[in-house]
Amino acid sequence: MKLEVVCATCRAISLHEHGKFTAYLRSGMSIRKSFSQYLNRFKLHPVAISSTYEHERIMLELNGKHTDITEAHALITLNPFTVAVNAAVMNESMPPNPLLLILRDETVIGQLPLKKVRGEPAGNLLLHLFESDFPIEEFSWVQRVWYAVLLDLKNKTNRKARHFVVPPAELLKLFVYTLKPRPVYLVSVAHQNGFDVFPVDILGKIAPELMIISVRSTSPAIQHILGSKKLCASSVPFAMKETVYRFGGHHAGGVLPDHVQDVKFMESHTWKIPVPAFALDVNEFQVEHHFTEGIHTQFVARIVHEYKISDGLRLAHTPWFNGNYFQGKFDSIT
């Protein structure tokens, strides 16, 4: 009888200690989860923009004069942070330290000091490629150090993106640049084994009817783009952001994986390439030139057909501190 009481007592203590240990583990997991959520604040976040969105402009300061390059330049890679500018809009001699300015109305809300690295002939087009120096005036020394530490921790703990790590300094440049939000597109490529669809926000109009679309150089889709010279880019509604993000990551062989096969597609008008049925509009491209800079492969492509499917607010990306879109309240991000 005494033995049974002792055993029962031992079981009770064991269960109590197990409960405390489990609670401790849960507490530790909760702390890690909370810290992970805190780290995830310091990145680009989804916002909704209208189809007529033109709140900000991108300018190049040359010899004290401002040249509008909003539709004559493109971000082309993140490591190192590099933009391409259509040489045709730069009629004056190149100053040693040009500035890229982000303007809202007539107010400068961000600036990036540039340095030219080389020229890139693209048919009848000449591109000036610029890397950015660090935007010293945009962050205090304390902010720069603190954000760099947090972004470095985020890089080290993000196991899903080990093959696509961008250093903190380059990310801070990206955050300044994206004070003008970056629209997100779903790029579609068809090939003999099927088709692939993936999101990009690194693209821009470089000249009338010409855009540069940048794809990670490790992407299996690149060989298919080079093979067909054809692709589509569809703008997407903010309301479908979760579905859009399901297309992220590399797809083996450049073939759309099963986990997104439930999404409805339709053929584009000219190339007959599958595009998402929920797209707001579709741009069909003919690739005319390609090159590699940084961690991306760039495609200079001509728009052969563009058409609208429906109306709605578009999905775009901007950093957490862009008060014009978040009013300083991170919790307002949906």
N, C-alpha and C positions, 0 to 999 in steps of 0.2 A: 504493500500500500504506500509506504514511504517512498519507494523507488518510483512509483507512478506519479506521485506529487512532485518529486524532484525533476522527473522527465518533463512533466507538464510545465513546470516553472522554467526549465531550460528552453522549451519550445517557445514559451511566451517571450522570454528574453531574446531568443534568436529572431523571432518575428519582429519584435520591437526594434532590434538593432538593424535588421534587414530593411525595415521601413525607414529608419533614419538614414541608412546608406542610400536607399533609393531616392529619398527626398534630396539628399546631398547631391547625388548624380543629376537629378532633375534640375536642381538649383544651378549646378555647374553648366548644364546644357542650356538653361534659360539665360544665364549670363553670356555664354558664347553666342547664343542666338541673338540676344539684344545687341551685343557688340557687332555682330555680323550685319544686323539691320542698320546700325549706326554707320558702319563703313559704307554700306550701299547708298547712303545719302550723297556721298561725294562722287558723283558720276553724272552722266547725261541722263535725263529723265524724259518720259513722253509728255508732249503737250499737243493741244489741238490748235491748228491754224486754219484760217479761211483760204479758199481757193484764190482769192485776190490779195493774199498776204504780201505786203511790202512795207512793213513797219520800219525795217532797218535796211541800210544800204552799206555796201562795202566800197571803200575808197582807197586809192593809192596816193600817198603824198609824195609828189615829185618836185623837187626844187621849190618847195613852198606852195605848190598848186595841188588841188585835189582833182583826181581823175576817177570817175565812176567806173568801177570794174565789176559791179554786181553780176552782170551777165557777160563778162569777158574774162572770167577766171574760174578756177576750180581747185578745191582741196584735193590733193592726189595721193597723199599717204600720211601716216601718223608717226612713223619712226624712221627717219626724222620728220617732224611736222613740216610739210612742204606744200606750197601752192604753185599752180601754173597760171601765168598771165599771158593773154594774147598780146603779142608784141605790137600789133597794129594800133592799139589804143595808147601806146606810149611813144608819142612823137618827139619828146625831148630827150636829151642825153641822160643816161642813167646816173642818178646821184649815188654816192657811196653807201648811204644808209637810208633807203626808202622806208616808209612806214605804211603798214596796212591799218586802216582805220575802220571801225564799226560805228556807224552813225545812226542814231534814232532821231528823226526829224533833223535838226541842225546840231545836235549834241553828240560829241564823241563819247561813246560808252565803253570803248575798249580799243587798244592799239597793240600791234605786234611789230617790232623792228625786224626788217628783212635783210637778207644778204643773198645775192644772186649766186647760184651754183653752176648753172650751165644753160645753154639753149637747146631746144628740142625741135628740129624741123618735122613738121607733120603735113606733108603734101604742100599745099600753098600756104600753110599756116606755120608761123614761127612762134613757139612758146618760150617764154622766159620762166625758168624754174627758180623759185626762191625758197630757202629754208628760213625759219623764224628763229631769232634769238629769244631769250626769255623775256616775257613782259614784266619787267621790273616794277613799273609804276602800277600795275594792276593788283599786286598782292604785297602786303607788308612783309618784312623779313620773317616775322613770327608766323604769319599765315603760310608763307612759302614753305618753311621748315615743317610746320604741323601738317599741312596738306600732303607734302611729299612723304612723310612718315606713314600717314593713313593710306595713301595710294599704294605705297610699297607693300604694306601689310595686306591690302586688298589683292594685289597681284599675287602674293605668295599663298594666300588662302583660296584663290579662285582656281580650283583644279580643272574646271571645264575649259579654261582659256589658256592653258599652259603654252600652247603653240602660237598664241597671239598676244604676247605681253607687250604693253606699251609703257616705257619708263615714265615715272611721275612728272618729270620736267616737261615731257612732250604732251602729257595729258593736260597739264595746266595751260599750255598754249592752246590746246583744243578747246578748253573751257572758255577762254577769252574769245576765241574765234566764233564759238557757237552761241554767243550772245545774240547773234542772228540765228534763230533756230534752223536746224537742218531737216528738210523734209525726208521722209523715209519712203523708199520705193522697193517693190518686189521685182527683181530681175528674173526673167524667164529665158531659158535656153533649151532648144530642142535638138536632139541628135538621134542616131540610129538605134540607140538602146533605150530611148524614152525621152525624158525631159527633166530639167532641174529648175527649182525656184528658190531664191534666197534673198534676204533683205540687205539693202545697202543705203547708207546715208552719205557716202563719200562720192559725190558726183556734182557736176555743175556745168552751166552753159558757158562755153568758151568763145563762141561766135554765133551769129544767126544760123540756126538749124544744126549747130554742132555742139556736142556735149562730150565731156570726159567722164567715163564711168570707171571707177577703180575697184578692183577685186583682189582680195588677199592672194598673194602669189602661191600660197599652198593649196588653193582651191582646185579640186578636180574639174570644176566647170570651165576652167581657162582653156583647156585643150579643145573643148567643144565649141567655145566662142571663136577660137582661132580657126577651127575647121569650117564652121558655117558662115562666119562673119556677120551673123544675124543675131539679134536679141531684142527683147522687149523690156521696158521698165514701166511698171504700173504704180501710180500714186495710190495710197490706201487710206481708208477712213480711220480716224482716231478710235472709234468704237470697236474696231476689229484688231486692236493692238495685240491682244493676247494670242490671237490666231496668227498674226504676222510674225510674232517672235517664235512661234513653233517652227518656222522655216529656217531659223538660225542654225549655225554650225555647218561643218563640212558634211557633204553627202557622198558616201562611197561611190566612186565611179561617175560622179556627177549625175546620179539618178535620184529622183525624189523618193525619200524613204516612206515606209508604210504608215508611220504615225501621223502623216499629213495627207494621206490618200483620201481621207474623208472630206477634204475641202473641195468645193465645186469649182471646176475650171471651164473655160470656153476658149475657142480659137481666136487669135488676133486677126484683124481684118486682112492684112497684107501677107504676113509671113506664115500665118496659120500656126503660130506658136501658142501653146496653152498659157493663158493668163488667168489669174483668180477672178471668179465671177463677181466678187465684192469690190473690185477695183473702182476707183473714181474716174480715172482716165488712163489711157494707154499710149505710150510712145513706142513706135517701132523703129529700130535702128539698123543701119548698115555700117559695119566697122570699116574705117578707112586707114587706121594707123594704130599701132600699139607700141608701148615701151614699158620698161620697168624702172621704178624709182622707189627706194625704201623697201617697205614690206608689202607693197601692192604692185599689181600689173595694171597699167592704165590703157583704156581703149578710147581712142578718139572716134566718135561715131556720129554719123549724120542721121537726123530724123527724116525718115521717108514717109511716115504717116503718124499723125497724132489725132486722137479722138476722145470725146468725153462719154462716159457711161452714166454717171449719176452725180448728184450734188452731195456735199457733206463736208464736215470739218476734217482736215488732213492730219495724219500722224506726223509729228516732227520731234526732234530732240534738242534739248537745251540744258545747260547746267543748273544745279540746284540753287545757285545764288542769283539767278536771273529774276529779280523781283517783278519785272514787267509782266511775267507770266505766272509766277507763284505768289506774288505779294508777300514774299518772305516767309510763307508758311509751307513748310515741306509737307505737312499732313494734307494739304489741299491737292497733292498730286494723286491722281486716280490710277 
